[in-house]
């Protein structure tokens, strides 16, 4: 299954394409405040294994366009940090609205 799926259109709105988010990516986005390094994110989430973090959290979030690198031209820079994109912020906002409606 891909990372994108279409949401049902709300009244008066055109359908939007919203990323399909795994629990790991959701947790990453909830943790990400401002610009954070990989080490900061891993520590905040409580993961020590770099490979698992990269494969389950970082790569899917980047591929879906939910987070971005602060230095995209140097992906392996020791100064690299990550931040939410507008799409990531929008996804979290929509999720929070749905939770409020259900709760």
N, C-alpha and C positions, 0 to 999 in steps of 0.2 A: 504494500500500500504506500502511496506517495505521501508527501507532507502537506499537500493542498487539497481542500475539499470545498465545495460550494455550500454556503448557508442558505436556508430558505429565505426568500425575500420577505421583509416586513412590509406592512401596508404602506404603499406610497414610495417604497424604496426599491432600487434595483438590486439584484442579487450581488453579494460581495463574495470574493474569494478569500477565505480565511485559512491560515495554516492549521493543519492537524497536528496537535502537540502531544508528545509523550509526557508521562508524569515526570520524567527526568528533566526534559526541556522546560516544563512548567516550573519546576523547582529552581532551575537555573535562573529563569527570568524573574522569579519572585525574589531571589537572592541578590540579583544584580542591581546595585545602586550607584549611579554615576558611572565613572570609568573604573574598572577593576581588572587587576592582573589575573592570570590563570591561577597562580598560587593563592591569591586572596579568595577567588571563587571556590577553589577546592577546599580551602580551610573553612570557609563559611558554610559550605554544604556538608563538610565532614568526610571528604573522600581523600584517600592517600594515593590511590593508583592512578597515575597520569594517563595511561592508555585507556582505562575504562572511562575516565572523565572525558577524554577527548572523543571517544567513540560514541558514548551514550548521551552526553550532554552538549559538548561544544560543537562538534561537527554537524549534528542535526539542526541545532539552533542557527548556526551560520548558514547552512544550506537552505533553510526555510526563510531566511532573511529577517529573523526575529532579533538577532544580535549582529553587531558588526565589530570589526577590528578598528582600533584607533590609528594603526599604521598598516593599512591594507597592502601597501607596496612592499612591506617587509614582514611577512607573516611569522617568521621565526625570530624576530627581534626580541631581545631580553626586556625591552621596554614596552612590548606589546600589551595592550589592555583591550577590554571589551566593554561595549555599552549596548543598551537596548536601542533598536531602531524605532522609527515611528510605527512600523507594523507591529513590533513587539509590544510597544506601549498600548497601541490600539487593541491588540489581542487581550492583554491583561485587563484593560478597561471593559471590554465586552464581556469577559468572563465574570468580572465583578458585578456588572449590571445583571447578568443572568442569575448569579447567586442571590443578589438582592431580590429579584423577582420571585425566585423560588422559595426564599427564606422568609 
